[in-house]
Amino acid sequence: MNSLLWKELSTKPSVNNHGAKISSNQGAVNLIDGQLSVKELKTWEKLVKKGLNNALVGLSDLLGHELKLNSLNVEQIPIRKLTDLINSSDAHSIGTRLTIEGDISGQIMLIHSPEIAFRFIDLLLDLPIGTTNKIGNLERCALEDIGNITGSYFLNTLADNAGLIIMPSPPEVVIDRLSAIMNTPIETIRKQQTHTVLVKSTFSADSQKMDGTFIVLPTFDFVRAVTQEKVTLSERSV
């Protein structure tokens, strides 16, 4: 479901030097609603890639298995289009939502099919793959731990780049239709802008592909804030 959704969202993307797809219809002119330029998107993509690699180091330590980033996709699309596609599906997913708190706000989500979520739980609990087949209190705590480590390591990278204080809220595990998981964060963004920048990635564990999806739903103000490199005290005095 996730792969199909993101395939439909792609609008003839071009591929930049880092392998991330950036929508080709976002230029430096004719931008509305404060949208990001191609240059701003590329800067954001570089920072996201750095943050995700950092997050996977932390997650590898937690799970005791080596995780690597397989793919990274960055797109700027109308929120209306995203909402229509999500609402057209009744597929169930397991999501972990985190709110970004501190100097700036935003949303982070880890979204998996039940099968992939069960595999992550088995890895964390050191169980044979295929053991977990339902979500109880122990399994929910495992997903919360995975979400907390991923969100914290990712946001630390963004915070260090810009000299900001940002942190994830306690994670919330949601088992529901994809639309129910994503509609609340989408509506939060919709209050501020008509377009959004989506970050979607996939990764592998011990060389085996894991189709989990890491999604960041930032406001344009958030992206611009974290991509501005921090100014040192000596630079401020110049």
BAPAKOL-727516 format. One record per residue (C-alpha): z, y, x. Coordinates in Angstrom, 2 decimals. Layout:
// BAPAKOL-727516
{minu {Z,Y,X}},
...
// end
This chain:
// BAPAKOL-727516
{minu {0.00,0.00,0.00}},
{minu {0.93,2.49,2.69}},
{minu {-2.26,1.88,4.68}},
{minu {-4.39,2.31,1.55}},
{minu {-2.59,5.48,0.57}},
{minu {-3.13,7.10,3.93}},
{minu {-6.75,5.98,4.10}},
{minu {-7.38,7.76,0.81}},
{minu {-5.59,10.89,2.03}},
{minu {-7.84,11.23,5.07}},
{minu {-10.47,13.96,4.68}},
{minu {-13.03,13.16,7.37}},
{minu {-10.48,13.73,10.15}},
{minu {-11.34,14.47,13.73}},
{minu {-9.43,12.74,16.51}},
{minu {-7.78,14.86,19.17}},
{minu {-7.03,13.89,22.76}},
{minu {-3.74,12.24,21.82}},
{minu {-5.26,9.89,19.26}},
{minu {-3.83,11.75,16.27}},
{minu {-6.07,12.57,13.37}},
{minu {-6.05,16.22,12.37}},
{minu {-7.85,17.28,9.23}},
{minu {-11.10,18.95,10.26}},
{minu {-11.12,21.47,7.42}},
{minu {-8.14,23.41,8.80}},
{minu {-9.58,26.16,10.99}},
{minu {-8.24,29.40,12.34}},
{minu {-9.82,31.35,9.50}},
{minu {-9.72,31.22,5.72}},
{minu {-6.20,29.77,5.80}},
{minu {-4.24,30.19,2.60}},
{minu {-0.58,29.79,1.74}},
{minu {0.41,30.34,5.37}},
{minu {-1.26,27.10,6.45}},
{minu {-1.20,26.02,10.07}},
{minu {-4.19,26.55,12.31}},
{minu {-5.76,23.70,14.29}},
{minu {-3.97,24.98,17.41}},
{minu {-0.61,24.94,15.64}},
{minu {-1.27,21.42,14.34}},
{minu {-2.09,20.17,17.84}},
{minu {1.10,21.71,19.23}},
{minu {3.10,20.08,16.43}},
{minu {1.43,16.72,17.06}},
{minu {2.35,16.77,20.75}},
{minu {5.98,17.51,19.93}},
{minu {6.09,14.84,17.23}},
{minu {4.68,12.23,19.61}},
{minu {7.36,13.11,22.16}},
{minu {10.06,12.94,19.48}},
{minu {8.89,9.61,18.13}},
{minu {8.76,8.02,21.57}},
{minu {12.32,9.23,22.11}},
{minu {13.34,7.81,18.72}},
{minu {11.82,4.44,19.57}},
{minu {13.85,4.31,22.81}},
{minu {17.02,4.74,20.76}},
{minu {15.87,2.26,18.13}},
{minu {14.94,-0.29,20.81}},
{minu {18.45,-0.04,22.24}},
{minu {19.93,-0.52,18.75}},
{minu {17.76,-3.50,17.83}},
{minu {17.69,-5.14,21.25}},
{minu {13.90,-5.38,20.98}},
{minu {11.23,-3.21,22.58}},
{minu {9.47,-0.91,20.10}},
{minu {6.33,1.05,20.92}},
{minu {4.32,3.66,19.06}},
{minu {0.99,2.23,17.85}},
{minu {-0.56,5.07,15.89}},
{minu {0.13,8.65,14.93}},
{minu {-1.57,10.58,12.15}},
{minu {-1.04,14.28,11.43}},
{minu {-2.71,15.88,8.42}},
{minu {-2.47,19.08,6.41}},
{minu {-3.33,18.44,2.77}},
{minu {-2.72,19.91,-0.70}},
{minu {0.59,18.75,-2.15}},
{minu {-1.18,18.18,-5.48}},
{minu {-3.48,15.60,-3.90}},
{minu {-0.60,13.74,-2.31}},
{minu {1.35,13.71,-5.59}},
{minu {-1.63,12.41,-7.58}},
{minu {-2.18,9.52,-5.19}},
{minu {1.48,8.55,-5.03}},
{minu {1.88,8.67,-8.80}},
{minu {-1.15,6.41,-9.28}},
{minu {0.72,3.46,-7.72}},
{minu {3.52,1.34,-9.14}},
{minu {4.13,-0.50,-5.85}},
{minu {7.75,-0.82,-4.81}},
{minu {8.92,0.18,-1.35}},
{minu {12.19,0.48,0.54}},
{minu {12.76,3.98,1.83}},
{minu {15.39,5.69,3.94}},
{minu {15.55,9.44,3.29}},
{minu {17.22,12.00,5.52}},
{minu {17.51,15.73,4.98}},
{minu {17.15,17.92,8.06}},
{minu {20.12,20.29,8.28}},
{minu {21.15,23.14,10.55}},
{minu {19.14,26.19,11.61}},
{minu {16.09,24.98,9.62}},
{minu {15.54,22.38,6.92}},
{minu {13.07,19.63,6.11}},
{minu {12.74,15.98,5.13}},
{minu {12.38,12.72,7.08}},
{minu {11.57,9.36,5.51}},
{minu {11.19,5.81,6.76}},
{minu {9.17,3.86,4.21}},
{minu {8.54,0.11,4.39}},
{minu {7.26,-2.68,2.23}},
{minu {10.17,-5.03,1.39}},
{minu {8.80,-7.62,3.85}},
{minu {8.81,-5.19,6.78}},
{minu {12.26,-3.82,5.86}},
{minu {13.58,-7.39,5.84}},
{minu {12.11,-7.95,9.33}},
{minu {13.90,-4.85,10.68}},
{minu {17.15,-6.07,9.19}},
{minu {16.69,-9.50,10.78}},
{minu {16.07,-7.85,14.16}},
{minu {19.19,-5.68,13.91}},
{minu {21.43,-8.50,12.69}},
{minu {19.95,-10.91,15.25}},
{minu {18.77,-13.30,12.56}},
{minu {15.64,-15.49,12.58}},
{minu {12.70,-13.57,11.13}},
{minu {12.41,-14.48,7.45}},
{minu {16.16,-14.86,6.84}},
{minu {16.68,-11.63,4.87}},
{minu {15.18,-11.65,1.38}},
{minu {17.31,-9.16,-0.54}},
{minu {19.19,-5.89,-0.03}},
{minu {22.96,-6.11,-0.33}},
{minu {25.67,-3.90,1.18}},
{minu {25.25,-5.32,4.70}},
{minu {21.47,-4.97,4.60}},
{minu {21.71,-1.45,3.23}},
{minu {24.06,-0.47,6.07}},
{minu {21.58,-1.92,8.57}},
{minu {18.77,0.24,7.18}},
{minu {21.05,3.29,7.24}},
{minu {21.82,2.64,10.92}},
{minu {18.09,2.38,11.70}},
{minu {17.38,5.60,9.81}},
{minu {20.25,7.46,11.44}},
{minu {19.23,6.52,14.99}},
{minu {15.56,7.26,14.36}},
{minu {16.24,10.63,12.74}},
{minu {18.83,11.73,15.31}},
{minu {16.72,10.93,18.38}},
{minu {13.63,12.50,16.81}},
{minu {15.39,15.72,15.83}},
{minu {17.13,16.00,19.22}},
{minu {13.69,16.31,20.81}},
{minu {12.66,19.06,18.39}},
{minu {15.96,20.88,18.81}},
{minu {15.81,20.78,22.62}},
{minu {12.27,22.18,22.60}},
{minu {13.16,25.20,20.50}},
{minu {16.82,25.71,21.37}},
{minu {17.87,25.13,17.77}},
{minu {20.71,23.25,16.10}},
{minu {19.23,20.67,13.73}},
{minu {20.57,17.28,12.66}},
{minu {19.93,14.62,10.01}},
{minu {22.07,14.20,6.93}},
{minu {23.64,10.80,6.25}},
{minu {20.75,8.46,5.38}},
{minu {20.04,7.45,1.79}},
{minu {18.40,4.07,1.18}},
{minu {16.22,3.99,-1.94}},
{minu {14.53,0.92,-3.41}},
{minu {11.98,2.05,-5.97}},
{minu {8.37,2.87,-6.62}},
{minu {6.78,4.93,-3.86}},
{minu {6.46,7.89,-6.23}},
{minu {10.18,7.85,-7.04}},
{minu {11.08,7.76,-3.35}},
{minu {8.82,10.65,-2.38}},
{minu {8.76,12.93,-5.42}},
{minu {12.11,14.64,-4.74}},
{minu {11.27,15.72,-1.17}},
{minu {7.75,16.69,-2.24}},
{minu {9.08,18.93,-5.01}},
{minu {11.35,20.65,-2.49}},
{minu {8.33,21.51,-0.36}},
{minu {6.24,22.52,-3.39}},
{minu {8.68,25.35,-4.15}},
{minu {7.66,27.03,-0.89}},
{minu {3.97,26.19,-0.40}},
{minu {0.96,24.48,-1.96}},
{minu {-0.01,22.46,1.13}},
{minu {2.03,20.28,3.45}},
{minu {1.78,18.71,6.89}},
{minu {2.31,14.97,6.88}},
{minu {3.24,12.88,9.89}},
{minu {2.68,9.14,9.59}},
{minu {3.12,6.60,12.37}},
{minu {3.18,2.85,12.86}},
{minu {4.79,0.88,15.66}},
{minu {5.25,-2.61,17.09}},
{minu {8.28,-4.69,18.00}},
{minu {7.93,-7.07,20.97}},
{minu {4.14,-6.60,20.77}},
{minu {4.09,-7.60,17.08}},
{minu {2.76,-4.88,14.79}},
{minu {5.25,-3.43,12.31}},
{minu {3.63,-1.52,9.46}},
{minu {6.63,0.67,8.77}},
{minu {5.88,4.31,8.05}},
{minu {7.72,7.30,9.50}},
{minu {7.03,10.41,7.43}},
{minu {8.06,13.98,8.13}},
{minu {7.60,16.55,5.37}},
{minu {8.17,19.92,7.06}},
{minu {7.62,23.40,5.72}},
{minu {5.22,25.56,7.71}},
{minu {8.20,27.67,8.79}},
{minu {9.88,24.52,10.15}},
{minu {6.83,23.56,12.22}},
{minu {6.48,27.05,13.67}},
{minu {10.20,27.23,14.47}},
{minu {10.43,23.95,16.39}},
{minu {7.16,24.41,18.28}},
{minu {8.32,27.70,19.78}},
{minu {9.78,26.82,23.16}},
{minu {13.31,28.06,23.69}},
{minu {13.85,31.32,25.56}},
{minu {16.36,31.25,28.40}},
{minu {18.94,33.99,28.95}},
{minu {17.09,35.16,32.06}},
{minu {13.84,35.45,30.07}},
{minu {15.57,37.48,27.36}},
{minu {16.85,39.98,29.94}},
{minu {13.36,40.64,31.32}},
// end
